[in-house]
Amino acid sequence: MDIVDMVNSQVIAAVQKDEHYNPAKESSCDIVFLLKGNLMTIINDVDELENTYNKRTFIHFDLIDGLSSSRAAVEYISKVVKPTGIISTKPNVLKYAKEFDLSTIQRVFLFDTNALEKAISMARSSKPDALEIMPGIIPEILDQLTRKISFPIIAGGLINTPEEVHNILASGALAVSSTNSKVWQLGL
């Protein structure tokens, strides 16, 4: 399924701490980014989110303790953990994920013009299903990116207010990911 079609709620619950897990599964967000865990915990977390709470779950591959960037690790995630998709900063991990029919989100950090140009080049090369831009509170850059590439943009990082969410969405982002559970309740 195309990532654009997956997004009903334009706010994505990004779970970075254990105490955010229960609020995320109870939230109106239909997508959850797991930014924590290890090989032992993600199996149950993904199963519960996907099958009990009907949340499309993306695990941040780079942040899961015990995983390497190998093809075998991605195959394990695909066949055993069974998330909707993965998030990674590593193009090779995204390439492997596509081999196993996982949806892919490439996370990029924008801190200067050079990083912006590199992000555009990497996205064109790795062809993720979407880009997650960090930090997400830069609507002018998001607007510029949406004009230069055809991939859906998810903005994340440092987003804490409804006004920031609305400004980001108005700049052309598909969705906003946030660790702030108050933002999850916006009902967008």
Secondary structure as UniProt FT lines:
FT   HELIX           3..6
FT   STRAND          11..15
FT   HELIX           18..26
FT   STRAND          31..34
FT   TURN            39..40
FT   HELIX           41..47
FT   HELIX           48..52
FT   STRAND          56..60
FT   HELIX           61..63
FT   HELIX           71..76
FT   HELIX           77..81
FT   STRAND          85..88
FT   HELIX           91..99
FT   TURN            100..101
FT   STRAND          103..109
FT   HELIX           113..126
FT   STRAND          130..134
FT   HELIX           139..148
FT   STRAND          153..156
FT   HELIX           162..170
FT   TURN            171..172
FT   STRAND          175..178
FT   HELIX           181..184
FT   TURN            185..186
//
